[in-house]
Amino acid sequence: MSFTNRLIHEKSPYLLQHARNPVDWYPWCEEAFERAKALDRPVFLSIGYSTCHWCHVMARESFEDEEVAGILNRHYVAVKVDREERPDVDHVYMTVCRMLTGSGGWPLSVVMTPDKKPFWVGTYLPKRARYGLPGLVDVLNVLAEAWAKDREVLLGHAEKIAAALRRGVREAGFPEDDALRAGNREASHESALKQGFRHFHAAFDKEYGGFGAAPKFPSPHNLMFLLQYWKRTGEKRAFEMVDTTLKRIYAGGIYDHIGFGFFRYSTDSKWMVPHFEKMLYDNALMMMAFTDMAQATQKSFYREVVWEIASFLDREMKSPDGAFYTAIDAESEGEEGKYYLWTPGEVREVLDDDAERFLRTYGITDQGNFKGKSVPHLVVREKDGDLDVVLPPRSPAMERCRKRILARRDERVRPHTDDKILTSLNGIAAAALAKAARAFSDPDYLDMAQACLEFILERNVKDGELHARYRDGHVAYKAYLDDYAFLVWALIEMYQATFEDIYLKRAEKLAREMVDRFWDPDGKGFFLTAKDAEELIVRPKEVFDGAVPSGNSAAIMDILRLSHLLEAEDLGKLADEAISQMLPELMANPMAYSHLLSAVDYAAGGALDIRIAGRRDDPAVQAMISYVRRLYLPNGLVVLEDEIPKEGRPRAVICRQFTCGAPIYSVDELQVALMTGRPGG
């Protein structure tokens, strides 16, 4: 029997995956909650995204099942939400999940009153009880009976949860710590940075890199903070943590050695067996981390990985108009990883005489390491713990083999691509590409960044207002904080790559809109939703740096950088207020705030402005710009004054914390000034 529900009219790939379920789904809309009131039923809310493996499992087991659908349709009003389109809804109810269960994840399942107050929450549930988990059928039946017979108990529970949620959001307004605020501002910042380093060092896996036990996530913003800390302090252990982690991640199966790009995370501590999703944000952030290391070490290996990531994005995640899709699924033909796995026989069939060397290089064996097949990875032999000796550029022979294997893989059934275009994630991608373009003077990266930004600034603006999602000609959802923060980040990076004033002007305009629409004047920092957004049971505020930097951390870094580029004291003051309020929580749990720590480093004397005056096409000016761009200056900003200085020749001036040095007239002088400056440059 075929079914169709209301989701058939949606644009979200995730909602469309459920449009032919027997469940009578609604999208998130007032009609659904009015229907629940009219029928006097609770609401069953299911939140996920289209490349989520366990969302697929729950869909096959339960939402495509007529027995489960019958229970939902008789006793509930069922609502589906794509978390990537509605991060506000997801944040509110995921906060409840973590508050009640101590953990979270997707699919997220919530049962709530018709006025959106939850009284039960969980994640994946099988149809029938197993794995130590209750069955969805049992949960739905028990809650339906309780709604009919013991409703006052459920309503009381819902009120208590809503009250606790409101208290928690108020506390996320960063309560003041008198001791910290009364102390010296710079000393407090230095203390926070040291605390962050100590926590990461304590959690570091010295053998395989990364932090903590399996599963392991790359979390590149953690590595970027540590490299920044090394630059500030000269702390060798911080550099070694970054170096070890990036090399181990690249050598492992979490990196796609055939088609390039990083998978979502590793299921083991050695980075060997990944969860096979590929996310735009992971790859963009990893591009930034490898770009930083290429500048810090001047080693070609790191630069080549940047090229590989960019080529993957260009080939598999870029839309015809230049923007980037959201994610690639872990599954194909209903099996996780099937598209990416190999047996020796499959390789020999393609490569003939070259097969044995390829099999040895990439660890493809008869026994395999995932369901009887192999995830390609580099078989490394260390020398005194140094992976440099085993990570040379790929040989021409191996590159020819890789391309032949990739061509054969392209004949397989491809995993699903979530082809919606999100403003926030495209902002991260454009920022990464612009950063790489600047570091390596690469026009191809710059072209990709420009095309991506042009798409977002033209297509994701509707009625003069920035929106969060584009798909299939349809723009929807007024922009969230992350959309503004990551787009401003990209515009700043584009200004640094091009010195075109239009990017700086757009960055300032959007940043001031962001402050006007999202700033919390009471608790400081930024709300996730704008002041005119749909009202939920609380107004969410995301402060933790999770899979991506939080909108708060990114926004604070944005306005710090703009305060220097524009000499805008008001923006700097707002950033200082937010950091000051967040310091107590940061000190207590610094590993949850790694990108904010990078902003603290910038604010704590790390800011470095290099102001170059002279005609853009003057060889002396170009030489200065080219020299500075090669360097790892995580807090460095370059301003080009495209005019002849009054002394008649190009000059550079280095400013730290609004204090400027003497004019510099050559690259040699510039080199001396930057090398002899205090740490933090």
C-alpha positions as CSV (number, residue, x, y, z in Angstrom):
1,M,0.0,0.0,0.0
2,S,1.3,3.5,-0.9
3,F,1.0,6.5,1.4
4,T,1.5,10.2,1.1
5,N,1.5,12.7,3.9
6,R,1.9,16.5,4.2
7,L,5.7,16.3,4.1
8,I,5.4,15.8,0.3
9,H,5.0,19.6,0.0
10,E,8.2,20.4,1.8
11,K,11.7,21.1,0.4
12,S,13.8,19.5,3.2
13,P,15.5,16.3,2.0
14,Y,14.9,14.9,5.5
15,L,11.2,15.6,5.5
16,L,10.8,14.3,2.0
17,Q,12.4,11.0,3.1
18,H,9.4,10.6,5.3
19,A,6.7,12.0,2.9
20,R,5.5,8.5,2.0
21,N,5.5,7.1,5.6
22,P,2.1,5.8,6.8
23,V,2.5,8.2,9.7
24,D,0.3,11.3,9.3
25,W,3.2,13.7,9.7
26,Y,3.0,17.4,9.9
27,P,6.0,19.8,9.5
28,W,6.6,22.1,12.4
29,C,3.7,24.6,12.0
30,E,1.0,26.2,14.1
31,E,-1.6,24.0,12.2
32,A,-0.1,20.9,13.9
33,F,-0.4,22.3,17.4
34,E,-3.9,23.7,16.8
35,R,-4.9,20.3,15.5
36,A,-3.5,18.7,18.7
37,K,-5.6,21.1,20.8
38,A,-8.7,20.4,18.8
39,L,-8.3,16.6,19.1
40,D,-7.0,16.9,22.7
41,R,-3.9,14.9,21.9
42,P,-0.2,15.1,22.8
43,V,2.3,15.9,20.1
44,F,5.0,13.4,19.1
45,L,8.0,15.3,17.7
46,S,10.8,13.6,15.8
47,I,13.9,15.6,15.0
48,G,16.7,14.4,12.7
49,Y,18.5,15.1,9.4
50,S,18.7,13.4,6.1
51,T,22.2,11.8,6.4
52,C,21.7,10.5,9.9
53,H,22.3,6.7,10.1
54,W,20.2,6.0,13.2
55,C,17.4,8.2,11.8
56,H,17.3,5.8,8.8
57,V,17.2,2.8,11.1
58,M,14.4,4.2,13.2
59,A,12.5,5.1,10.0
60,R,12.8,1.6,8.6
61,E,11.9,0.0,11.9
62,S,9.1,2.3,13.0
63,F,8.0,5.1,10.8
64,E,7.5,2.9,7.8
65,D,5.7,0.4,9.9
66,E,1.9,0.4,9.8
67,E,1.5,-0.7,13.4
68,V,3.6,2.2,14.8
69,A,1.9,4.5,12.4
70,G,-1.5,3.4,13.6
71,I,-0.6,4.2,17.2
72,L,0.7,7.6,16.3
73,N,-2.2,8.5,14.1
74,R,-4.8,7.4,16.7
75,H,-3.3,8.9,19.8
76,Y,-0.9,11.7,18.8
77,V,-0.3,14.5,16.3
78,A,3.1,13.7,14.7
79,V,5.5,16.4,13.8
80,K,8.8,16.0,11.8
81,V,11.6,18.6,12.0
82,D,14.9,18.8,10.1
83,R,17.4,20.0,12.7
84,E,19.5,21.7,10.1
85,E,16.6,23.9,9.0
86,R,15.2,24.5,12.5
87,P,18.3,24.6,14.8
88,D,16.1,26.7,17.2
89,V,13.6,23.9,17.7
90,D,16.3,21.3,17.9
91,H,18.3,23.3,20.4
92,V,15.3,23.7,22.8
93,Y,14.3,20.1,22.9
94,M,17.9,18.7,22.7
95,T,18.6,20.8,25.8
96,V,15.7,19.0,27.5
97,C,17.0,15.7,26.4
98,R,20.5,16.4,27.9
99,M,18.9,17.8,31.0
100,L,16.8,14.7,31.7
101,T,19.0,11.9,30.4
102,G,22.5,13.3,30.5
103,S,23.1,12.8,26.8
104,G,21.6,13.6,23.4
105,G,21.7,12.7,19.8
106,W,19.6,12.1,16.7
107,P,16.9,11.0,16.0
108,L,15.5,13.0,18.9
109,S,12.0,11.8,20.0
110,V,9.9,14.1,22.2
111,V,6.3,13.9,23.5
112,M,4.8,17.2,24.5
113,T,1.6,19.0,25.3
114,P,-0.2,21.0,22.5
115,D,1.4,24.1,23.9
116,K,4.9,22.7,23.2
117,K,5.9,21.8,26.7
118,P,7.7,18.4,26.8
119,F,7.0,15.6,29.3
120,W,9.0,12.7,27.8
121,V,12.2,12.7,25.7
122,G,14.5,10.1,24.2
123,T,16.7,9.4,21.2
124,Y,16.7,6.3,19.0
125,L,14.3,3.6,20.1
126,P,13.7,0.3,18.4
127,K,10.2,-0.7,17.6
128,R,10.3,-3.4,20.3
129,A,12.5,-3.4,23.4
130,R,16.1,-4.6,22.8
131,Y,19.7,-3.4,23.3
132,G,18.5,-2.5,26.8
133,L,16.2,0.2,25.3
134,P,12.5,0.3,25.7
135,G,10.4,-0.2,22.5
136,L,8.8,2.7,20.8
137,V,5.4,0.8,20.7
138,D,5.5,0.4,24.5
139,V,6.5,4.0,25.1
140,L,3.7,5.4,22.9
141,N,1.0,3.1,24.4
142,V,2.0,3.9,28.0
143,L,2.1,7.6,27.4
144,A,-1.2,7.6,25.5
145,E,-2.8,5.8,28.4
146,A,-1.2,8.2,30.9
147,W,-2.6,11.2,28.8
148,A,-6.0,9.7,29.1
149,K,-6.0,8.7,32.8
150,D,-3.2,10.7,34.6
151,R,-3.0,13.8,32.6
152,E,-2.4,16.1,35.6
153,V,0.7,14.2,36.4
154,L,2.1,14.7,32.8
155,L,1.1,18.3,32.8
156,G,2.8,18.9,36.1
157,H,5.9,17.2,34.8
158,A,5.8,19.4,31.7
159,E,5.5,22.6,33.7
160,K,8.5,21.5,35.9
161,I,10.6,20.8,32.8
162,A,9.7,24.1,31.1
163,A,10.5,26.0,34.3
164,A,13.9,24.2,34.6
165,L,14.6,25.0,30.9
166,R,13.9,28.7,31.5
167,R,16.2,28.7,34.5
168,G,18.9,27.0,32.4
169,V,18.7,29.5,29.6
170,R,18.9,32.4,32.1
171,E,22.0,30.7,33.6
172,A,23.4,30.5,30.1
173,G,23.4,34.3,30.3
174,F,26.8,33.7,31.9
175,P,26.5,34.5,35.7
176,E,29.1,36.9,37.0
177,D,32.0,35.6,39.0
178,D,33.0,38.5,41.3
179,A,36.5,37.1,41.8
180,L,37.2,36.9,38.1
181,R,35.6,40.2,37.3
182,A,37.3,42.0,40.1
183,G,40.8,40.8,39.0
184,N,43.0,42.1,36.3
185,R,41.4,41.7,32.9
186,E,44.5,40.5,31.1
187,A,45.4,38.2,34.0
188,S,42.0,36.6,33.9
189,H,42.3,36.0,30.1
190,E,45.8,34.5,30.5
191,S,44.5,32.2,33.3
192,A,41.6,31.0,31.0
193,L,44.1,30.2,28.2
194,K,46.3,28.2,30.5
195,Q,43.3,26.4,31.9
196,G,42.3,25.5,28.4
197,F,45.7,24.1,27.5
198,R,45.9,22.1,30.7
199,H,42.5,20.4,30.1
200,F,43.3,19.5,26.5
201,H,46.8,18.2,27.5
202,A,45.2,16.0,30.3
203,A,42.7,14.5,27.8
204,F,45.2,14.0,24.9
205,D,45.9,10.6,23.5
206,K,49.7,10.7,23.1
207,E,49.8,7.7,20.8
208,Y,47.0,8.3,18.3
209,G,46.2,12.0,18.9
210,G,42.8,13.4,19.6
211,F,41.2,13.8,23.0
212,G,39.5,11.2,25.2
213,A,38.4,7.7,24.2
214,A,36.4,6.4,21.3
215,P,34.3,7.6,19.5
216,K,36.7,10.3,18.4
217,F,35.8,13.5,16.6
218,P,38.3,15.6,14.7
219,S,37.0,18.9,16.2
220,P,39.4,21.0,14.3
221,H,38.6,24.2,16.2
222,N,40.2,22.5,19.3
223,L,43.4,22.0,17.3
224,M,43.3,25.6,15.9
225,F,43.1,26.9,19.5
226,L,46.1,24.8,20.6
227,L,48.2,25.9,17.6
228,Q,47.3,29.5,18.5
229,Y,48.3,28.8,22.1
230,W,51.7,27.5,20.9
231,K,52.2,30.7,18.8
232,R,51.4,32.8,21.9
233,T,53.5,31.0,24.4
234,G,56.0,28.8,22.6
235,E,54.5,25.8,24.4
236,K,55.9,22.8,22.5
237,R,53.4,20.3,23.8
238,A,50.5,22.3,22.3
239,F,52.2,22.1,18.9
240,E,52.8,18.4,19.3
241,M,49.2,17.7,20.1
242,V,48.1,19.4,16.8
243,D,50.9,17.8,14.7
244,T,50.2,14.3,16.0
245,T,46.5,14.5,15.7
246,L,46.4,15.9,12.2
247,K,48.9,13.3,10.9
248,R,47.1,10.4,12.7
249,I,43.7,11.5,11.4
250,Y,45.0,11.8,7.8
251,A,46.7,8.4,8.0
252,G,43.6,6.7,9.4
253,G,40.4,5.4,7.7
254,I,38.5,8.6,8.9
255,Y,40.1,10.2,5.8
256,D,38.9,9.0,2.4
257,H,42.1,8.1,0.7
258,I,40.4,7.3,-2.6
259,G,38.1,10.3,-3.1
260,F,39.5,12.6,-0.4
261,G,37.6,14.5,2.4
262,F,37.0,13.5,6.0
263,F,34.3,11.3,7.4
264,R,32.3,12.4,10.5
265,Y,34.1,10.6,13.3
266,S,36.1,7.5,14.2
267,T,34.3,4.7,16.0
268,D,37.7,3.5,17.4
269,S,40.6,5.3,19.2
270,K,43.0,4.8,16.2
271,W,41.0,6.7,13.6
272,M,40.7,3.5,11.6
273,V,36.9,2.8,11.2
274,P,34.8,5.9,10.6
275,H,31.2,6.7,10.7
276,F,30.9,7.2,7.0
277,E,28.9,10.5,6.8
278,K,30.7,13.4,5.2
279,M,29.7,16.8,6.4
280,L,30.5,20.2,4.8
281,Y,31.4,21.8,8.1
282,D,33.9,19.1,9.1
283,N,35.8,19.4,5.8
284,A,35.7,23.2,5.8
285,L,37.1,23.3,9.4
286,M,39.7,20.7,8.7
287,M,40.8,22.8,5.7
288,M,41.4,25.7,8.1
289,A,43.4,23.5,10.5
290,F,45.6,22.1,7.8
291,T,46.1,25.6,6.3
292,D,47.2,26.9,9.8
293,M,49.7,24.0,10.0
294,A,51.0,24.6,6.5
295,Q,51.8,28.2,7.5
296,A,53.2,27.2,10.9
297,T,55.5,24.5,9.5
298,Q,56.0,25.5,5.9
299,K,55.7,21.7,5.1
300,S,54.2,20.7,1.8
301,F,52.3,17.8,3.3
302,Y,49.8,20.1,5.0
303,R,49.3,22.2,1.9
304,E,48.6,19.1,-0.2
305,V,45.9,17.9,2.2
306,V,44.2,21.3,1.8
307,W,44.2,20.8,-1.9
308,E,42.7,17.3,-1.5
309,I,39.9,18.6,0.7
310,A,39.2,21.4,-1.8
311,S,39.1,19.0,-4.7
312,F,36.7,16.8,-2.8
313,L,34.4,19.7,-2.1
314,D,34.6,20.9,-5.7
315,R,33.8,17.4,-7.1
316,E,31.2,16.1,-4.7
317,M,29.6,18.8,-2.7
318,K,29.5,21.9,-4.9
319,S,26.3,22.9,-6.6
320,P,26.3,24.0,-10.3
321,D,26.0,27.6,-9.1
322,G,29.0,27.4,-6.8
323,A,27.4,27.0,-3.3
324,F,27.9,23.8,-1.3
325,Y,25.6,21.1,-0.3
326,T,25.2,20.1,3.4
327,A,26.2,16.4,3.7
328,I,26.7,13.0,2.2
329,D,25.0,10.0,3.8
330,A,26.9,7.1,5.4
331,E,24.6,4.6,3.7
332,S,24.1,3.3,0.2
333,E,21.8,0.5,-0.7
334,G,20.8,0.3,3.0
335,E,24.3,-0.5,4.2
336,E,26.6,1.8,6.1
337,G,29.9,2.3,4.4
338,K,29.2,0.1,1.4
339,Y,30.3,2.7,-1.1
340,Y,33.7,3.1,0.5
341,L,34.8,-0.5,1.3
342,W,37.1,-2.8,-0.7
343,T,38.3,-6.4,-0.9
344,P,41.6,-7.4,-2.3
345,G,39.8,-9.1,-5.2
346,E,38.0,-5.9,-6.1
347,V,41.3,-4.0,-6.2
348,R,43.1,-6.7,-8.2
349,E,40.3,-6.6,-10.8
350,V,41.0,-2.9,-11.4
351,L,44.8,-2.6,-11.0
352,D,46.3,-5.8,-12.2
353,D,50.1,-5.6,-11.7
354,D,50.0,-2.5,-9.4
355,A,47.4,-4.1,-7.1
356,E,49.7,-5.7,-4.5
357,R,51.5,-2.4,-3.8
358,F,48.2,-0.6,-3.5
359,L,46.8,-3.2,-1.1
360,R,49.9,-3.0,1.1
361,T,49.9,0.8,1.1
362,Y,46.2,1.1,2.1
363,G,45.9,-1.9,4.4
364,I,43.3,-3.7,2.3
365,T,43.3,-7.3,3.5
366,D,41.3,-10.6,3.1
367,Q,40.0,-10.3,6.7
368,G,39.2,-6.6,6.4
369,N,38.5,-4.2,9.3
370,F,34.7,-3.5,8.8
371,K,32.1,-6.2,8.1
372,G,34.7,-8.4,6.3
373,K,35.9,-5.6,4.0
374,S,38.5,-2.9,4.4
375,V,38.4,0.8,5.0
376,P,41.5,2.1,3.1
377,H,44.0,3.7,5.4
378,L,47.8,4.3,5.3
379,V,49.9,1.6,6.8
380,V,52.5,3.6,8.6
381,R,55.8,2.7,10.1
382,E,57.0,5.4,12.5
383,K,60.6,6.4,13.0
384,D,61.2,7.6,16.6
385,G,57.5,8.4,16.8
386,D,57.7,10.8,13.8
387,L,55.1,10.2,11.1
388,D,56.8,12.8,8.8
389,V,58.9,9.9,7.3
390,V,55.8,8.0,6.2
391,L,53.6,10.8,4.9
392,P,55.4,12.0,1.8
393,P,53.5,13.2,-1.2
394,R,51.7,10.4,-3.0
395,S,53.9,8.9,-5.7
396,P,52.8,9.3,-9.4
397,A,52.3,5.5,-9.6
398,M,50.0,5.5,-6.5
399,E,48.2,8.5,-7.8
400,R,47.4,6.7,-11.1
401,C,46.2,3.7,-9.1
402,R,44.0,5.9,-6.9
403,K,42.3,7.5,-9.9
404,R,41.5,4.1,-11.4
405,I,40.1,2.9,-8.1
406,L,38.1,6.1,-7.8
407,A,36.7,5.7,-11.3
408,R,35.6,2.2,-10.4
409,R,34.0,3.4,-7.1
410,D,32.1,6.0,-9.1
411,E,30.3,3.2,-10.8
412,R,28.8,2.1,-7.5
413,V,25.4,3.3,-6.1
414,R,26.3,6.6,-4.5
415,P,25.1,7.6,-1.0
416,H,22.4,10.2,-0.8
417,T,23.5,13.8,-0.8
418,D,21.6,16.3,1.2
419,D,21.5,19.1,-1.4
420,K,20.0,21.9,0.6
421,I,22.3,25.0,0.8
422,L,22.7,26.4,4.3
423,T,23.9,30.0,4.8
424,S,25.8,29.1,8.0
425,L,27.8,26.1,6.6
426,N,28.5,27.9,3.3
427,G,29.9,30.8,5.4
428,I,32.4,28.3,7.0
429,A,33.3,26.8,3.6
430,A,33.8,30.3,2.0
431,A,35.9,31.3,5.0
432,A,38.1,28.2,4.7
433,L,38.6,28.7,1.0
434,A,39.4,32.4,1.3
435,K,41.9,31.6,4.1
436,A,43.6,29.0,1.9
437,A,43.6,31.3,-1.1
438,R,45.4,33.9,1.0
439,A,47.9,31.5,2.5
440,F,48.9,29.9,-0.7
441,S,48.1,32.7,-3.3
442,D,45.8,30.2,-5.0
443,P,43.3,31.8,-7.4
444,D,41.2,28.6,-7.7
445,Y,40.4,28.6,-4.0
446,L,39.5,32.3,-4.3
447,D,37.2,31.7,-7.2
448,M,35.4,29.0,-5.2
449,A,35.0,31.2,-2.2
450,Q,33.7,34.1,-4.3
451,A,31.2,31.9,-6.1
452,C,29.9,30.5,-2.8
453,L,29.6,34.0,-1.3
454,E,27.9,35.5,-4.3
455,F,25.3,32.7,-4.2
456,I,24.5,33.2,-0.6
457,L,24.3,37.0,-0.8
458,E,22.1,36.8,-3.8
459,R,19.9,33.7,-3.4
460,N,19.6,33.4,0.4
461,V,18.4,37.0,0.7
462,K,14.6,37.4,0.5
463,D,12.8,40.7,0.8
464,G,16.1,42.3,1.8
465,E,16.6,39.9,4.7
466,L,19.1,37.1,5.1
467,H,17.6,33.6,5.2
468,A,19.0,30.2,6.4
469,R,18.2,27.7,3.7
470,Y,18.0,27.5,-0.1
471,R,16.8,24.4,-2.0
472,D,15.3,23.8,-5.4
473,G,14.7,27.5,-6.0
474,H,13.0,28.0,-2.6
475,V,14.4,30.2,0.2
476,A,13.1,29.7,3.8
477,Y,13.7,30.4,7.5
478,K,14.9,33.8,8.6
479,A,18.6,33.7,9.4
480,Y,19.8,32.4,12.8
481,L,22.8,33.7,14.7
482,D,25.0,31.1,13.1
483,D,24.1,32.3,9.6
484,Y,25.2,35.8,10.4
485,A,28.3,34.9,12.4
486,F,29.7,32.5,9.9
487,L,28.9,34.7,6.9
488,V,30.6,37.7,8.6
489,W,33.6,35.4,9.2
490,A,33.7,34.6,5.5
491,L,33.5,38.2,4.5
492,I,36.4,39.1,6.8
493,E,38.5,36.3,5.3
494,M,37.5,37.5,1.8
495,Y,38.6,41.0,2.6
496,Q,41.9,39.7,3.9
497,A,42.3,37.7,0.6
498,T,41.4,40.5,-1.8
499,F,41.5,43.9,0.1
500,E,38.3,44.7,-1.8
501,D,36.4,47.2,0.4
502,I,33.0,45.7,-0.6
503,Y,33.7,42.7,1.6
504,L,34.6,44.8,4.6
505,K,31.5,47.0,4.2
506,R,29.3,44.0,3.9
507,A,30.9,42.4,7.0
508,E,30.3,45.6,9.0
509,K,26.7,45.9,7.8
510,L,25.8,42.3,8.7
511,A,27.7,42.4,12.0
512,R,25.7,45.4,13.1
513,E,22.5,43.8,12.0
514,M,23.6,40.7,14.0
515,V,24.1,42.8,17.2
516,D,20.8,44.6,16.7
517,R,18.8,41.4,16.2
518,F,20.5,38.8,18.5
519,W,22.4,40.6,21.3
520,D,21.3,39.8,24.8
521,P,21.6,43.1,26.8
522,D,20.9,41.4,30.1
523,G,22.9,38.2,29.9
524,K,25.3,39.4,27.3
525,G,26.3,37.3,24.3
526,F,23.9,36.5,21.5
527,F,20.6,34.5,21.3
528,L,20.3,31.9,18.6
529,T,17.1,33.5,17.3
530,A,16.4,37.0,16.3
531,K,14.2,39.3,18.4
532,D,11.3,39.0,15.9
533,A,11.6,35.2,15.5
534,E,8.9,32.6,16.3
535,E,8.4,32.3,20.0
536,L,9.2,29.0,21.5
537,I,8.9,28.0,25.1
538,V,12.3,29.6,25.7
539,R,14.5,31.8,23.5
540,P,17.5,29.6,22.9
541,K,21.1,30.6,23.4
542,E,23.9,28.3,22.2
543,V,27.2,28.8,23.9
544,F,29.2,25.5,23.6
545,D,31.6,24.9,20.8
546,G,30.4,21.5,19.6
547,A,30.7,20.0,16.1
548,V,31.2,23.5,14.9
549,P,32.1,26.7,16.8
550,S,29.0,28.1,18.4
551,G,27.3,31.2,16.9
552,N,28.3,33.1,20.1
553,S,32.0,32.2,19.8
554,A,32.1,33.0,16.1
555,A,30.2,36.3,16.6
556,I,32.5,37.4,19.4
557,M,35.5,36.7,17.2
558,D,33.9,38.6,14.3
559,I,33.2,41.8,16.2
560,L,36.7,41.6,17.8
561,R,38.3,41.5,14.4
562,L,36.1,44.1,13.0
563,S,36.7,46.4,15.9
564,H,40.4,46.5,14.8
565,L,39.8,46.5,11.1
566,L,37.3,49.4,11.4
567,E,38.7,51.0,14.5
568,A,35.2,50.5,16.0
569,E,35.4,50.8,19.7
570,D,31.8,50.0,20.3
571,L,32.1,46.5,18.7
572,G,35.2,45.8,20.8
573,K,33.4,46.8,24.0
574,L,30.5,44.4,23.2
575,A,33.0,41.5,22.7
576,D,34.7,42.3,25.9
577,E,31.4,42.3,27.8
578,A,30.5,38.9,26.4
579,I,33.9,37.4,27.1
580,S,33.8,38.8,30.7
581,Q,30.4,37.3,31.3
582,M,31.4,33.9,29.9
583,L,34.8,33.5,31.6
584,P,33.5,31.8,34.8
585,E,31.8,29.0,32.7
586,L,34.8,28.8,30.4
587,M,37.2,28.4,33.3
588,A,35.1,25.5,34.6
589,N,34.8,23.7,31.4
590,P,37.3,25.1,28.9
591,M,37.2,22.1,26.4
592,A,33.6,23.1,25.6
593,Y,34.7,26.6,24.5
594,S,37.8,26.1,22.3
595,H,36.8,28.7,19.7
596,L,35.9,31.1,22.4
597,L,39.4,30.5,23.8
598,S,40.7,31.6,20.4
599,A,38.7,34.8,20.8
600,V,40.1,35.3,24.4
601,D,43.6,34.9,23.0
602,Y,42.8,37.6,20.5
603,A,41.4,39.9,23.1
604,A,44.2,39.2,25.6
605,G,46.8,41.2,23.8
606,G,47.0,38.9,20.8
607,A,45.6,41.2,18.2
608,L,48.1,42.2,15.5
609,D,47.3,44.8,12.9
610,I,49.6,45.2,9.9
611,R,48.8,48.4,8.0
612,I,50.4,48.6,4.6
613,A,50.2,51.9,2.6
614,G,51.0,52.2,-1.1
615,R,49.6,51.5,-4.4
616,R,48.2,47.9,-4.7
617,D,50.2,47.2,-7.9
618,D,53.5,48.5,-6.5
619,P,56.1,45.6,-6.4
620,A,57.2,46.7,-2.9
621,V,53.6,46.6,-1.7
622,Q,53.0,43.2,-3.3
623,A,56.2,41.9,-1.7
624,M,55.1,42.9,1.8
625,I,51.7,41.4,1.3
626,S,53.1,38.2,-0.1
627,Y,55.5,37.8,2.8
628,V,52.9,38.4,5.5
629,R,50.5,36.0,3.9
630,R,52.9,33.1,4.1
631,L,53.3,33.4,7.8
632,Y,51.2,31.8,10.5
633,L,49.7,34.9,12.3
634,P,46.5,33.6,13.8
635,N,45.6,37.0,15.2
636,G,47.1,39.0,12.3
637,L,44.9,41.3,10.2
638,V,46.3,43.2,7.2
639,V,44.8,46.6,6.1
640,L,45.8,47.9,2.7
641,E,45.6,51.7,2.3
642,D,45.7,51.9,-1.5
643,E,47.3,55.3,-1.9
644,I,50.8,56.7,-2.0
645,P,52.0,57.7,1.6
646,K,53.1,61.3,2.2
647,E,56.7,60.2,2.3
648,G,56.4,59.0,-1.3
649,R,57.2,55.3,-0.9
650,P,55.3,52.3,0.4
651,R,55.4,51.5,4.1
652,A,54.1,49.1,6.7
653,V,53.2,49.8,10.3
654,I,52.7,47.1,12.9
655,C,50.1,47.8,15.7
656,R,49.5,45.7,18.7
657,Q,46.5,46.5,20.9
658,F,46.1,49.9,19.3
659,T,49.8,50.8,19.8
660,C,51.8,51.2,16.6
661,G,55.5,51.0,15.9
662,A,57.7,53.0,13.6
663,P,57.2,52.9,9.8
664,I,58.8,49.9,7.9
665,Y,59.9,50.3,4.3
666,S,61.1,46.9,3.2
667,V,60.3,43.2,3.5
668,D,63.6,42.7,5.4
669,E,62.6,45.2,8.0
670,L,59.1,43.7,8.2
671,Q,60.6,40.3,8.8
672,V,62.8,41.6,11.6
673,A,59.8,43.4,13.2
674,L,57.5,40.4,13.1
675,M,60.2,38.0,14.3
676,T,61.3,40.1,17.3
677,G,57.8,41.2,18.3
678,R,56.4,39.7,21.5
679,P,54.5,36.4,21.4
680,G,51.0,36.6,20.2
681,G,51.8,37.9,16.7
